[in-house]
Amino acid sequence: MKRLTILFTFLIAQFGAVNLNAKKSEYWQDLSVYKVNTELPRATFIPFDSAEKLKADDYSRSPYYRLLNDNWKFLWSANPTAVPDNFYEIEYEDSSWDQLPVPSNWQMHGYDYPIYSNIKYPFPKNPPYVPSDDNPTGVYRKSFQIPPEWRNKQVFIHFGAVNSAFYLYVNGQQVGYSEGSKTPAEFNITEYLQPDENLLAVKVIRFSDGSYLEDQDFWRVSGIERDVFLFTTPNAYLRDFFAKTTLSDNYQNGQLDLSLAFENNDALAKQLTVDIELSEAETSKPVVKDRRTVTILSNQQHEINTKLTVKHVNAWSAEMPSLYQLSLKISYQDGTPSQYIGEQIGFKKVELSDGQLLLNGKALLLKGVNRHEHNERTAHVVSKEDMLADVKMFKENNINAVRTSHYPNDPYFYHLADKYGLYVINEANIESHGFYYEPEDTPANKPEFEAMHLARIQQMVERDKNHPSITFWSMGNEAGDGLTFVKGYDWLKQRDDSRLTIYERAEQKSIYTKDTRPHQDAVTWMYASMDWIKLQYLGHYPNRPFFWIEYSHAMGNSSGNFKDYWDTVRNERQLQGGFIWDWMDQGLITQNHNGEEFWGYGGDFEPEGVHHDNNFCLNGLVNPDRTPHPALFEVKKVYQDFHFAKQSKSTFSIYNERFFADSSDVSIKWRLIEDGKVIKEGIVNKEVRAQSTALIDLASQLPKFKKGKEYFINFYAYAKEGLPIIDAGHLLSSEQIQLQKGELNKLITENEAGISIVREREQTVIDAGETLITFDRLGYLSGYQVRETQLIKQPLKFNLWRAPTDNDFGGDENAYVIKAQPWKRATYNQKALGISVISHTDKLLVLEQQVELQEVDSTMSYRYNISSDGVIKVDVAFSFHGDRTKNSFSSIPRIGSNFQLLSEFDNVTYYGRGPHENYWDRKSSSFVGLYQGKVEDLAFNYIRPQENGNRSDIRWASFVNNDGFGVKISGLPTFDFSAHHQPLQDFDPGIKKAQRHYIDIVKKDLVSVNVDYKQTGVGGDNSWGATAWEKYQLKPKDYQYSFLLSPIVQQSVSIGKTIRIGTHNDL
């Protein structure tokens, strides 16, 4: 049956018919034609020949399925008209063609180039037209055979995703055409087949009119991106089914509303019997059965419906993803089975009540991320292993929700989400950001684009409707708003009222207004600030919950103030979480001129003159190889389910934030830490019910605390054996609680040998015990020699600057990096006025250096209190003399000091927050402890070099060489520090980003050490102008901080049990 389809019959009646008169050669530039001779969209399944094979859920075991993934013959052309006219003919000679794997993006195999663009279309904007000359086109050829037992049956071909448009030919005949790069196209090819060898030919066009709705923030690549396979059915067969579920009777019983859609391509009417069985997926125990008989007339379709009840159902949730196997046995009139079809389904109820989102009667917290489909080597082509790796990391890091930004994902991903438990926002493949949002400009308000929008919504829903993990349908992203989306919302509510429907732009006639049109079920403003939410949402939307569809933009060194977000979420009942932007840095592997691989971004692949958006594709919580960014540990901590608090001196509480599951699947332990070392530990034998608190009394187990020592108690919740996907012993939740503060570090003078000073023209030299200390003629500390070992390579200098982060660059001419330039100039142009002696005794010498910072109307001073032991107490004072009421200056990037050690002093031990990088506004996941490693372990190599590697709340840090000589830096009481084998300047490109990468940062013969009061926070609200929250800014005012420098003589490089810097294996 040939057909041109876009919508079900009732939708065609509602939205209008399709133009059937377009010329075939112009389909890719005709908005009215986007599907020619394709099958109606349907759920993801294939038939099997037995119930056992069906339940095994392995397509390869079905005799009715044949996967065509392989190397196909491939020819690249510069545009559609350059393709050989007869490439699809059987006799065409293709021996000179290349081989290209299917699926793949051809740009990843050397044909033309990937383009990274956020908003701007990669071609001139003039719908429906796209370039005719510069529009690369790939043609494929593949031979295949049909098994003899498939003859006299219906044979279909399935293309999981093709980017962006393609024509299909079989045995020299044109079969059809399809657009829509992220949903399947299926064709009935029965009438085109030959008994023996068959030839499949495909022409794929890079840009089509469909590309106007595919303006997502990702790599623009092309090709056959997902599986291609054949499958066969009887002439009368089950074409589709919808297993819609809900809960009833106070959420105790499951209700299954099952619709079965049949098709008969036979010349005679057919009667079929359907045996319906629902069983527990884990135990195979049947829970309900039914039988229905249906008669389908010749060349007709027919749908039947049945409703079934499951008593005392095990409801599905992300915490407890209980599944049931739905098995459908289709038999002929004589009782012979013809098909076994099914799916694992779940029972849940999604609803709104009293302004909250409820699942199974409980108000959810969505601890989510946005996820693009991305692989560092294959771009948009992701494997099952890729998908499983992502889901495993989600579960390991307390992520319970994912948005498929901004298109339907590979069907296997939803299978994993069903099985392991994730709340999914499934999003239609619609984005037209390049038109922006004015009503007169957006395609959502243009009648000629309407059918294409609605078809994409329908294709998503029909494919994925049976997945319990899908909690929301999203009609698209950043595609303006208009009547089209109102119609889409109405259709969605008619087709599936078991889920919520959202579309962030439906909320906004103009940005962030409360004037709402009725086509979104929740308020989902992206990147709305906490102040704006309090001003514009709370109290204004009593009937609808709020969650961020995108928030906490994780570009580079970011994700600051994440805990602050969630402190508010947990205190406002209608704020129900959000989806971080985003999961993975979209870097692609490339090579430099030396053949070294590195992750490239926008500008690394595109020819000169082709628009790109630089590194704006690098917004992930993980690298392209899934190495976690330090921010992921903060997300994991904030998103965790178990929370610990001190109630009294020895009594602590455990709160289980889960809504359905108790704590029986975790093992809870505690450790008592004295000055960074574990001195006692134990197990908590308490089971905590969902949404409940339990108290634990450790009075009998905690020792008496020693005076002057610092004590923490750390709590940990580890996964027990038997959890799906999460390994036993994996840390899921943790907390650190301080029980007693330690004694402050002091300058102690015990050496009776005295202290001497020699003033020379170019330097001042102090002899203090086994230490020689040198100041240059400007008063900078330039030498620190322990016995015969010199430590300092470059002198200690005041520093107000940091290498700009990606957030610092955000905002164009208003970027923080530009506003903060006076602090940079002040750092590099500081005017030292020399050093003077304040006092001198046998045991203590006090010197002072004054420095002018003229660009910022400030001064600073170092006061050096040098003991006869060679210990230096450094008092740093920054004085701001400007008018603090005029806001003449930005916040200060950093208040600190920098010096360089010789490179051999690269063994680091510190007592402070770790093991991973942390900052003022991103440190709740970093516990105070004793950490040890190498200088290079402190760094984190963001793909675009920037500020990195900071550690906060440091009590002390030491740098020693392999002989045990070095220096210890002690806080009075604490400081921040970082250290690299490169100076700060190597990470700083200037006021504009440069096309730089982590491999450009070369290890040098030095150790650059920053000893800071603090840095301004890294921020994270967005990366296009938002700065760190005000409470995490170093405002222009006076600051003082102090630290000790102490010589280390022949100390063991290892000091016993510590945690390796940057790792979490010992936690």
N, C-alpha and C positions, 0 to 999 in steps of 0.2 A: 504494500500500500504506500504509494508515494504521497508525501505531504510536505507542506511548508508550515512549521509549527512555531508558535511562540507561547501560547497560553492554552489552558483548558477551554473547552467550548464556552462555558459560562463567562470566562474572563474575556474571551474574544468579543462576546456580546456586550460586555460591560465597557471594555476599553477600546473597542474598534477593531476592524479587520486589518489584515496585512496587505500591503501592495504586492500583488503577485506578478506584476508586469515589468519589474526591474530587469535590466539586462544583466546576464550572468557576469559579464566582465566588470560590472560596476557595483557588485554587491558590497564590496569593501569600502565604498564611498556612498552608500545609500542607507540612510537612517531607518527606512521602513523595512529593510531586509537584513536579518541577522541570523536566521535559521532557515535553511532550505532542505527539506526532505529528512529532517531529523525526527527521531522518536520523541514522544512526550517525555518530559522529565519524570524521574521515578526514584524510589528509594534504592540504596546501594545493596544489591544482593545478586547472586547467581543461583541457578537451580542445581541440585545434587540428585544422585540416583539412589540414596539411602538416607535414613535418619541418622545413622552413625556418622557418615561423612559430613552431613549437615552440621551436627553438633561439634565436630572437630574444627569447623570454621577455617578450613584451608582450601582456598579456591583450586589449588593445583590438584586436589584429590577428586575434583568433579570431572567426569568424562564430557561434560557439556561446556568446558572452558578451555581456552588455549591462549596463553600469554604470548604476545608478539614482541615484547621488549627484546632488543638485540641491536646489533649493528645493522643499520639500513644504508642503502645507497643514498648519497646526498650530493646535491649540486647547489652552490650558492650563486645568486645573481644580485646585481646592484639594485634592481627594481622589478616589479611584476612583469613589465613588458619585455625585459631582457631574458626571461625564462624561455627555453625552447618551446615552440608551439606544440609540439607533439610528444612532450616528455612522458606523458601518461600512457602512450600506446605500447602494446605488448612488444612490438618489434623494435622499439626504440633502443639504440645501442648505448648502454650505460657503463660499459667496462672501464671507462676512464674516470668515472665519478669517484668521489671519496667515500669512505665509510664514516658514519656518524652514529654514536650510540643513541638509542631511543629508550627512555626519555633523556633529554639533555637540552641545555640552552646553547645554541651554536656559537655564541660569543665566547663561551668558555673553551672552545676548541679552535680558536684562531680566526673565526669568520667575523668580519667587521668588529664592533666593540661594544661593551656595555656602557650605558649612560646612567649616571646617578643624578636624579633630579627630585627635589622635594615637591615643588609646586608648578614650576614652569613646564609646559609641555615640550617634549623633545622635537617638536616640529611647529611650523607656523600655525597659529590658532585660526581656523577658518572652517568650521563645521558645515557640511559633513566631510569636507575634503582633508586629505592628508597628502604628503608628498607623493607624486607619481614617479619622480626621477630618483630621489634619494630615499628609497624605501626598500631596504634589503629583503630579499625573498629567497626562501629555501624550498627546494623540491626534493621529495623523498620517494624511493621506490623499495618495495619489499615483496618478495614472492612467498606464497604460502599455499598449503594444501588443506582441504577439508576432509576430515575423517569420513570414511564411507557411511558410518552409522548416522552422520548428520544429514544425509541426503533425505529429501522429502520433509525436512523440518525447516523452521525459520532460523536464519543465521543473522546475527547482529555483530556489528563492530562497535567497540567502545573506546573513545578517546577521553582519558581522564581530564586533561587540560591541554590546550594548545594556545599559544600566545603569538599573535592576537587574533588572527582570522585564518581559515583554511578552506580549501576546496578538496573534496575527496573523489577519487576515481578508482574504479575496480574494473580490471580487464578492459581498459581503454574507454570506459563509459563514465561520464560524470554522474556521481551519486548524489552529492549535496554540498552544502556550505554551512559553516558555523562561525560565529563570533562568541566572545565571552571566555576570557582566558583562564578562569578558575573553576569552571563547572563542566561536567561531562557533555560530550556530544555523542549520541548513539544513532546509528543508521541500520536499517534493515537492508542487508545486501543480498538477500536470498536470490532475487531475480537476476543478479549480475554474475553469479558464480558459474564456474565450469567444473566438471567432474574431477579433473586432475589439478594441474598447476594453475594458480591464480596470481594476478599481479595487483598489488595495492600501490597507488600513487597519491601523494599528498603535496599540495602547494600551500606553503605557510607564508603569510605576509606579515612583516614586522609591525607596520602601523595600519590601522583601519579606522573607520568611523567609530567602531567600538572602543578605540583607544581614548576617546574623549571621556569615557566613563571609567578609565583605568589610570587615573592620574595620582596613584598612590605614591607615598614617600618611600621609594625603594629603587632598586636597580631596574632599569628598563632593558630587558633582554627578551629573547624570543626563541621559539621552537616548540617541539612537543615535550611538555613538561611533566606529564604523569603517565601512568600505565596505558598501554594500548593492548586490548585483548578482544578475542572473539568469544561469543557464547551462542548456544543454540537452545531453542525451546520447541515444544510441539506446536502444531498449527493453532491449537486452542490452548491457551496458557494463562497463568497468573502474571499479569503485567506489572502490578504494583500493589502495595498494601500500606496502610497507615494504622499503626498500633498506638492510638492515643490513650494515655493513662491519666488517672487522677486518684485521689484518696477520698474516702467517705467515712461516715460514722466516727467522727472525731479522729480522723487520720488512721483508723485501725484497719480498714478494709481497702483493697485495691479494686478499681474499676477500669476495665479494658474496653474501649470502644474501638472495635476492629473493622476497618473498611478494606474490602478486597476488590481490586479492579482487574477484570479479565478481558482478554481480547481473543477473537477467533478469526484467523486468516484462512480458514478452510471454506470450501464451497458449500459445505453442509453445516447445519446447526450442530452444536456439540453440548452434551450434558456432562458436567464434571461434579465430582464429590470432593469436598474439602474436609479433612479431619484436622481439627485444631487441638493442639495440646500445649499447655503451659506448664513448665516444670521449673523447679529451683535449679539455677545454673550450676551451683556448687555441688549439689547432692544428686541431681537428676531426678529428684522426687516429683512426680506429677502432682499438680495442685488443681487443675481444672481441664476439662475436655469438652469439645463440642463437635458437631458435624453439620455441615450445610451442603445443599445441592443447588447447582446453578445451571441454567441453560443459556448458552450464548448463541445468538443467531449468526448466520454466515456474514463474515466481513463486518462484524459489529463489536462494540465494546459493551461491557455490562459490569455494574458494581453492586455488591451486596454488603450488608453491614450486620454485625452481631455484637452484643454486649455481654461481657462476662465479669463475674465478681470473684475476687480472691480474698477469702476470709483471713484475718490476722496476717496481713501481708507484711513482708519485710520491705519497708520503704527504702527507696534509693536516696542517698545523699553523698556528698563528696567525702564525708567522714566514714560512712558505712555504705559503700556502693553495691547494694544487693541487686543482683540481676536475676532475671527469669528467662529461660529459653522458650521462645515462641517457635513452635514447629508446625508447619503447614504441609500436610500430605495431600497432593492433588491426584485424584484417580479418575480414570475413564469410567464410562457407564458400566463396563464389565468388571470393574474392581481393580484393573491393572494400574499400578502407580505410574504416573507420568512425570511428576516433579516433587522434590522435597525442597521446601523453601522456608527460611526463617531468619530470626535475628534475636539477639539477646536484648531484652527490654528492661526497663525499670519503672517502678511506680513512685510517683512524687506528685505533690501539689504545690504549684507556685501561685501566689496570690498577693494582693495588697490588702492591708488591714490597718486602720488607724494610722495611716501615713507611713507604714513600714512594709518592706518586702519580707514576705514569709515563705519559707520552704517547709512543708509538712508541719505547719503551725508554729515554726520558730523563726525569729527575726535574724536573718543571716548577717554575717560580716564577710564581705567580699575582699579577700586578700589576694589581689589579682595583678596580672601583668598583661601587657600587649605582646603578641608574638607574630612576627613575620616568618614565613617559610624561607629559610636561608641556610645555605651550606657554603663554607669558605672556598670550596673548589668547584662546586656545581651550581652555584647561584640559587635559582628558584627550585631546583630539583632536590628534594629531600628524600632520604631513604627511610625505611621503617626503623632502622637503627637510630637515625637522627631524631625521629619523633619520639621513640622510646627514651632516648637519652634526655630529651627536654622534659618529658613527663616525669621521669625519675628525679630530675633535679628540682622540678616544681614541688614534688611531694617532700623531698629532703629538706627544702628550704621554706616550708610552711606556706607555700603558694597554693591556694585552693581554687583559684579562678583564673580564666584566661580568655582574652578577646582575640578572635582570629583576624587580626588587623591586616589588611582591610578587605578580606575576601574569604570565601569558603576554603578551608584547608583540605588537604588530602583526606579522604574518608577514613583512613587508618588512624588518623589522629583522634577522631571522635570515638573510635573503638577503644582506644587507650584511655581516653577521658571517661568513658562509660565504665570501664573495667576498674580503673584505679581511683577514680573519684575526682573530677574537676567540674566546677560550674563554668559553663561555656557561654560566652556571647558569640553567637555565630553571625557573621557580618556579610552582607551582600557585596558583590564585586562592583561597587559603585563609589567612585570619587571623581569629582570634577573641580578640584581645588583651584586649578589654573584659571577658572572663570570667576573665582571668589564668590561672594554671597549676595550681591545686590539682586533684587527680584527680577529686574529687567535683563540681567546677564546670565543668571544661572540656568543650565539645561533643565533643572527640576521644574522650571516654570515655562518651558517651551514645549508645546504640544508635539512637535516632531520627535522629541526625545522620550516622550512618555512611555510608549510601548516597550522600548528598550530597557528603561528603568524597571518597569513592572515585571518584565520577563526575567531579569536577573534576580529579583526578589523571589519570584516563584521557583526558579531553578534551584536556588539555595534551599528553600523550604522543602520542596518535593524530594530532593536528594537526601536530606538530613533529618527528616521529620521523626524518625524512629529512635533517635539517640537520646537517652535520658539525661545525658550530661548537658544538653543544650537547654539552658535556663532562660535565655533571651534570644530573640531575633533582633538583629540590628539591620536597618534598611540601607546602611551605607555610612560613609564618613566624608565630612567636609565637601558636600555636594550641594551646598545651598539649600533652599527650601522652596516648596511650592505645592500646587495642587497634586502633582504627581505623588508626593510622599503621603499626602492625605489619603489618596486612593490606595496606595500601597498598604498603609496602616489598616484601612477598612478591609482590604482583602485578607491580610494576615489574621485579623480578628475573626473573620468568617471561616478561614481555613483551619486555624489552630488557635483556640482560645486557652490552651493549656500552658502557654508561656507568655512572658511579658514581651512587648515590642518597644524598642527604643530607637531613637535617631537623634543624636545630640543637637543637630542644627534645627530640629523641629521646635526646640525650646526657645529659639532666638529669632524674633523678627529683626531686631538689632541686637548687637552682642550684649549678653548678660542682662536681658530685661526679664521681667516677670510676666510679660504679656505672652501667654502660652496658647498655642493652637492645639486642638485635641488630637495629636497623633504621636504621643510618646507617653509611656506608662510610668516613667520615673524622671527625675531631674538629673542630668548627667553632664553638666558643664565640664568641659576639659580645661584643665589648668586654672580653674577658679581658685583664687587665693583664699586663705582661711578668713581673712578680714571680709572679703566679698561674700563668702558663704554666710557669715554671721550677719552681714548687712542686708543681703538680698534673698537668701533662702530661708534661714531659720525664722519661723513665724509667718512666712508668706505662702507656704505650700503644705498645709496641714494634711492633705490627702495623698501626697506622693513622697516617696523616699528620695534621698540623694546618694549618688556615688559618682566619683570621677571616672569618666570614660577614659581619660588620660590624665596622669598627674605625675609629679616627682620625676621630671625629665632627667634621665640618667646619662647625660652626655658627658663622656670623659670623667673627670674627677668631680663627682656631683652627689646627688641624693642627700644633701644636707637637710636638716630639720625634719627628717622623716618621722622620728619619734614624736615630734610636736604635732604633726598631722594626726597621728593615731591617739595621742592623749586626748585630743578633741573628739575624734570619732567615738572613742569609748565612753565619752561623757555626754554625747548628744544622740538620743535614740533614733533620730531619723537619718543620721549620717551612717551609711552602711558600707563604707570602704571605697575601694577604687582600683584602677588598673594602671600600673606603672608603665611609663613609656621609656624603654621597652625592654625586651628580654635579651636580645643578642646584638652585639656590634655587627653591622652588615659589611664587614671587611671581606675583600676577595684576595685570594693568594695571587701574587705576581712576583716578579724578580727584578733585582737591580742589575746594573751592568756587570757585576761580578758573579751573577748567577745565584745570589742569596735570595731566598724567599722572604716575603714580608706581606703584611695585609695592606692592600691598597684601598683607597676610597675615591670619592669624586675628584677628578683631575688627574688621576693616575692612568686612566684608560682612554679618555675622550681626546680626540684630536683638538688642536688649537682652534678656537672659535666655536666649539660646541659647548653649550651651556652645561654647567654642573654646579652642584651645591656642596662642594668640598667635603668636609668630614661630618656633615649633618646626618649621615647614615650611621654614625657611630654613637648610638644612644643606649647601649645595652648594659645589663647587669652582668653579662659574661662576654668574654672575647669570642671571636668566631669559632674557636676550638673548644668553647665552653669552660675555659679557665675563668673562675669567678673573679669579678672585680671586687675590691674591698667593700663596696657598697652592698653587695649581695648579702654579706654577713650581717649588715645592719638591717636589711629587709627581713632576713630570717629571724633575727632577734625580735623586731617589732611585730612581725606577723605571728609569732609563736602562740601556741594554745595554752600553755601552762605558765602561770605567773606566780612569783614568790615574793613575799613581803615580810618584814619584821613586825611583830606585834608586841613583843616585850623583849627583855634581855635575852631570853633563851627560847622564846616561842615564835614560831613562824607560820605563815599561812601559805597554802597552795590553792590557787583558783584555777579551775578547769573551764576555759572559755569555749570549749566545744559545745555544740548544741544537741548532739545525739550520742556521742561516744564517751564512755567513762575513761579512766586512766589505766585500765587493766592491760593495755598494750604497750605501756612504757614502764621502764624501771627508773625510779627517782633516787638519786644519790646526792650526798652533800660532802663537801670537803672544807675543812678549816685551814685557812692560809695564814701563816705567820711570816711577815716580812717577805712575802712572795713564795714561800715554800709550804707545801702541804705537810701538816703535822698530825692530822687526824681526818678520818672519813667514815662515812656510814651510809646505810640504806634506809630509805623511808618506806615502811610497809603500810601504806595507806592507799585505799582506792577512792578516787574522787569522782563523784558523779558529774555528768554534764551540767554546766552552768552552776556549779556548786563549789564551796570552799571547805577545805579541811585544815585543821590546825595540827602542828607537830611540836612537841616539847622536847628540846634537846638539853634540858638542864642537867641531866645525869651524864651526858656524854661530852659536854664542852668543858675543857680544863679552865683553871683560873688563868686569866690573862696576865702576862708579864708587863711590868711598867716599861714604857718607852717603845714597846713593840706595836706594830700595826697588824690588825686582824681583820680578815674578811671571811665570810662564809659564802661559798659558791654552791648553788643548787643546779643539778643537771637532770634532764629527763631524756633517757635513751630509749630507742626503739627495741622492743623485745623480739625474740625469734618468732618468725611466722608472719610478720607483716608483709603484705604484698608490696613489691617493688622497692621497699626500703630495707636496707641491710640491717641485721641485728647489731646493736651497739651504736647505731648512728645517732648523733646528738640532735635532738629536736627542739628542746627548750632549755634555757639557762638563765640564771640571775646571779648577780654578785651584790652582797650586802655588807657594808662596812660595819664592823662591830666595835673597833677601837682604833683611834687615830694614833699614828706613830709619833715618836719624838722628832722634833725638827732637827735638821742637820745644823751643825755649828762649826765655827772656825776654832780649832783647838791648837794651841801652841805648846808643844812638849819638848822640842829640841832646845837644849841649852847652849848650842854652839853659836847662837846669835845669827844676825843677818846683816849683810854688808851691801853697799850700793856704790857703783862707780859711774859717774856721769861723764860721758864723752860727747863729742860734737854730733856724731851720727847716731848714737844709741846710748841707752842707759841699761846697765847690767846689774842684776841683783843676784847675790850668792846666798842661797838659803838651804842649808843642809846639803843634800845630794842633788839639789836642783839649781840650775842656772836659768834665770828668767831675764829676757831681753825685751826692751821697748825701743822702737825706732825713733828717729828724731822728731816725728810727728806725734809720738805718744802712743802708737799702736803696739799692743802686745804681739811681738814678732818672733819670740823664741821661748821655748820651754824644753830644757834639756834635763833629762833624768839620768844621772851618772854620765855616761858618755853618749847617750842616745838622744838625739834631737828629734822632737816630735813635730814642731810647727813648720809648715811649708809657706803659708801666707798668713798675715797677721789677723788678729781679731778686730772686726770692724762692725759698726752699727749697721743694721739692715732694716729697711722699711718695705722691701719689695719681695714679690714672689713671681715665679714664672706663671704667666696667665693661664688659668684653666679655660676650658671651653665656655663655661658660664661667664667668666670674666670678659670674654670676647663678644658676648651676646649684646645686641642692641645697636649695632652699626655705630653711628656717630655719637650715640649716648652710651656706648659700652663702658663698663667699669674700667676696662684696661685703658681707655682714653682718659676718663675722669681721674684715674689714679696716677697718671703720669707724673705729677709733681712729686709724689713720694718716691718714684723711681729716680727722677733727676736728683732729688735730695740725697738719696743713697749714694749715687755714683759721683755726685759733686760735693760730698760732705767736706767741710773745711776744718781739719784738725788744728788745734791751737797749741799742741805740745802737751807735755806732762810735767806736773809739779809735785814736789814732796809736801804732803800735808803733815805727817808726823813720822818719827823714826825712834824705835826703842830696840833693845836687844832681841826681842821676840816678835816685833810687829813693825812693818813698814807700810805706811799708807800713802799711795800716790793717786793723783787725779788727772784725768784727761778731759778737756772740754772740746766739743765739736759743734760747729755752726751748721745749720741746715736752712740756708737762706731761702730756698724755693718755697718752703712751707712755713716760714716764719717761726722756726723752732730751734731749740738747742738740745743737746744731749750731753751726758757726762758718764764717764766710767770712773768709778772709785775702786782702786785695787788695794785690798787689805792683804798684805803678804806676810805669812807667818814664817818663822825660822825653820819649819818643816817643808817649806816649798809649796804650801797650800795657799791658794789665792781665793779670797772672797771678792767676787766681782759684783759691785752694786751699779746697776744701770738705771739711769734716770733720763726720761724723755720729757721735755717741757715744751708745750705748745703755747705760743704767745699770741696767736691770731684771735680774731673775734669769733667766739664759739656760737654766736647767735645767727651768724650770716650764712652758714653752710657753704663757705667759700671753697672748702675741700671735701673730697669724698672721704669715705672711711679709709683707714690705713690698712693696706694689705697684710702687713706683718710688723710686729714690734719684736726685734730680735738682734742677734749678733751672729756673725759668720766668721769662721776661720778655716784654714786648710791644714790638715795633718799630712805627713808623708804617707804614701800609699800602703806601706807595710802595716800600718795600724788599722787593720780592717777586721779584726775580731771584736765583735760588739756584744756586750751584755747590758741589759737595762732592766730597771724595775719601774714599771709604769704600765700604761695601757697597751695591749696588744692581743694577739700576735700580729694582727694585720694593721694596715694603715688606718689612721683615724684623725678626726679633726674636731674642733670645738662644737660644731653642729652635727657631727656624725660619729659618736663614740660610745653609744650605749651598749653596743655589741662587743666592745673591746674591754676586757677585764684587766684590772691591775694585777700584774704578775711578774715573774722573773723570766726574761726571754733572752735567748742567745743565738748568735749566728754570725754571718758575714755582712759587711756593709751592703753588698749588692742584694742581700735578702730584704733589706729595708725598703727598697724601691718597688714601685709597681709600674710596669711599662705600658702606659696608655698608648694606643696606636698613634695618636698625634701627641708628641711630647708636650708635657705641661707639668705644673706643680704636682708632686707626688711624694709619698713615703713618710708623711708626718706621723709622729707619735705624741700623744697628749698625756698630761698629768704625770710626768716623769719624776720619780723620786731621785733616781740616779742613773747614769749611763757611763759605761767605760769603753775605751778603745785601746786595745793592746796589740802588740806584734806577736809573732810566734815565740819570742823569747820571754814574753810576760812583762815587757816594759810598755808603759803607756800612761794614759790620763783618765781620771774619773771626774765626771761632771755631776755635782749633787745640787738638787734644787733646794731653794729656801722660800717656800716649801717644795714647789714643783715648777716644772718648765715643760715646754714642748721641744721636740728635737727631730731632726732628720739628718741623713748623711748619704752622700753619693760619691761615686768616683768621677764626677763631673762637676764643674762649677755651675751655679745657678744660670749663668748666661747661656749655657748650652741648651737649656730647656725653654728659653725665651726667644721667640721669633721677632719681637717688636710689637708695634701697635696693630699689625695685621698678621693674620695667620699665614704661615708659609707652608708649602707642600713638603712637609717633613714627616718622618716616621721614626718609630722607636729604634730601628736599626741605624739611623743616622746619629744616634747618641753613642759616641765611642768612649769606651773606658779609658780614663787618663790616669797618669801616675800621681794620684792625689786622693785624699779623702776630704771632701768639703762638708763641714759640720755646721748646722744651724742650731743655735741655742736660743730659743725664743720665749718671750713672755706668752705670745699667742699669735695665731693668724686670724684674720677675719674668716668666717665660715665659708665653706665652698658653695653654699646655696644649693638650689635644686628645684625651685618652683617652676622655672623654665630656663631655657638657654638663649633667649632672645631679648634680654634686658632686665630680668628680675635679678636682684642682688641677694646676698645673704639676709636672713631676717635681722631686723634691727638689733635684737638682743645678742646677736652673734657678730656684730660689727665692732671694729676698733675705731670708735669715734675720735676725732681730733681733740685730745685733752692730754693731761699729764699722766705718765705711766712710770712705775718703778718696778723693777724685779731684780732678784739677786741669785747668784749661784756660786758654787765652789769648784775650783779646779785643783785636783789633787794628783800628785805623782804616783804612779804604780810601778813597783820594782819587783820584777820576777814573780808575778802572779801567774798561777796556772791559767791557761787559756780556758779550760773548762772549770766551772765552779760548782759542779754537782748537778742535781736534777733541775733542769730548766725546760722551758718550752721553746721549740725551734721558732725563730722569727718567721712570720708569714705563713705558718702551717697551723692546722687544727687537729693534727693526729693525736696530740697528747691531752686534748681537752676532755 
